Amino acid sequence: MTSRTRPILAVAAWCLVAVALVLPLVWLINNRDWGVGLILLAPLLVYGLMRLGRSLESWARASAPPKHPQRR
């Protein structure tokens, strides 16, 4: 992988996870009577997305392992 693809993959992965988690939560809060209680989960969801973003950033900034010559 080149050095440019890791950050792109990290941002794409974070966006997919964020949409997959936030969209159903927002829909449930809006459309269900008991959904108002899900507002209490929102800070935990945001915290989890922040942690995921930090870990993806460290993965994207990590350099590739050095290539060792093949042993004969």
C-alpha beads as a LAMMPS data file, in Angstrom:
LAMMPS data file: protein, C-alpha beads

72 atoms
71 bonds

1 atom types
1 bond types

-500.0 500.0 xlo xhi
-500.0 500.0 ylo yhi
-500.0 500.0 zlo zhi

Masses

1 110.0

Atoms # bond

1 1 1 0.000 0.000 0.000
2 1 1 1.274 3.429 -0.794
3 1 1 1.488 6.189 1.745
4 1 1 -1.495 7.964 0.202
5 1 1 -3.932 5.055 0.324
6 1 1 -3.821 4.471 4.089
7 1 1 -5.239 7.905 5.029
8 1 1 -7.905 7.604 2.341
9 1 1 -8.894 4.150 3.570
10 1 1 -8.924 5.370 7.177
11 1 1 -11.238 8.283 6.393
12 1 1 -13.499 6.091 4.273
13 1 1 -13.706 3.430 6.996
14 1 1 -14.490 6.023 9.671
15 1 1 -17.193 7.617 7.531
16 1 1 -18.817 4.259 6.816
17 1 1 -18.837 3.309 10.492
18 1 1 -20.118 6.742 11.534
19 1 1 -22.991 6.635 9.060
20 1 1 -23.804 3.021 9.956
21 1 1 -24.053 3.904 13.658
22 1 1 -25.466 7.433 13.662
23 1 1 -28.142 7.043 10.998
24 1 1 -30.115 4.265 12.749
25 1 1 -29.747 6.018 16.100
26 1 1 -31.122 9.267 14.731
27 1 1 -33.946 7.430 12.962
28 1 1 -34.927 5.585 16.149
29 1 1 -34.808 8.759 18.242
30 1 1 -37.019 10.525 15.718
31 1 1 -39.557 7.793 14.976
32 1 1 -40.071 5.807 18.179
33 1 1 -41.684 6.965 21.393
34 1 1 -39.023 5.210 23.440
35 1 1 -36.327 6.611 21.158
36 1 1 -35.906 9.665 23.349
37 1 1 -34.145 7.414 25.836
38 1 1 -31.540 6.643 23.188
39 1 1 -30.286 10.203 23.483
40 1 1 -28.394 8.942 26.513
41 1 1 -26.366 6.708 24.186
42 1 1 -25.280 9.586 21.958
43 1 1 -22.275 10.687 24.099
44 1 1 -21.023 7.104 24.232
45 1 1 -21.383 6.818 20.478
46 1 1 -19.468 10.054 19.920
47 1 1 -16.745 8.904 22.315
48 1 1 -16.461 5.598 20.465
49 1 1 -16.223 7.355 17.120
50 1 1 -13.485 9.617 18.487
51 1 1 -11.524 6.591 19.726
52 1 1 -11.979 4.873 16.383
53 1 1 -10.768 8.001 14.590
54 1 1 -7.639 8.160 16.733
55 1 1 -6.817 4.516 16.161
56 1 1 -7.394 4.828 12.415
57 1 1 -5.190 7.925 12.367
58 1 1 -2.343 6.077 14.067
59 1 1 -2.808 3.196 11.615
60 1 1 -2.750 5.613 8.666
61 1 1 0.394 7.359 9.886
62 1 1 2.280 4.140 10.618
63 1 1 5.009 3.400 8.174
64 1 1 5.134 0.123 6.367
65 1 1 7.349 -2.511 7.962
66 1 1 10.819 -2.676 6.478
67 1 1 11.232 -5.175 3.693
68 1 1 13.854 -7.738 4.479
69 1 1 15.803 -9.435 1.730
70 1 1 14.786 -13.010 1.198
71 1 1 16.947 -15.564 2.884
72 1 1 18.301 -18.425 0.858

Bonds

1 1 1 2
2 1 2 3
3 1 3 4
4 1 4 5
5 1 5 6
6 1 6 7
7 1 7 8
8 1 8 9
9 1 9 10
10 1 10 11
11 1 11 12
12 1 12 13
13 1 13 14
14 1 14 15
15 1 15 16
16 1 16 17
17 1 17 18
18 1 18 19
19 1 19 20
20 1 20 21
21 1 21 22
22 1 22 23
23 1 23 24
24 1 24 25
25 1 25 26
26 1 26 27
27 1 27 28
28 1 28 29
29 1 29 30
30 1 30 31
31 1 31 32
32 1 32 33
33 1 33 34
34 1 34 35
35 1 35 36
36 1 36 37
37 1 37 38
38 1 38 39
39 1 39 40
40 1 40 41
41 1 41 42
42 1 42 43
43 1 43 44
44 1 44 45
45 1 45 46
46 1 46 47
47 1 47 48
48 1 48 49
49 1 49 50
50 1 50 51
51 1 51 52
52 1 52 53
53 1 53 54
54 1 54 55
55 1 55 56
56 1 56 57
57 1 57 58
58 1 58 59
59 1 59 60
60 1 60 61
61 1 61 62
62 1 62 63
63 1 63 64
64 1 64 65
65 1 65 66
66 1 66 67
67 1 67 68
68 1 68 69
69 1 69 70
70 1 70 71
71 1 71 72
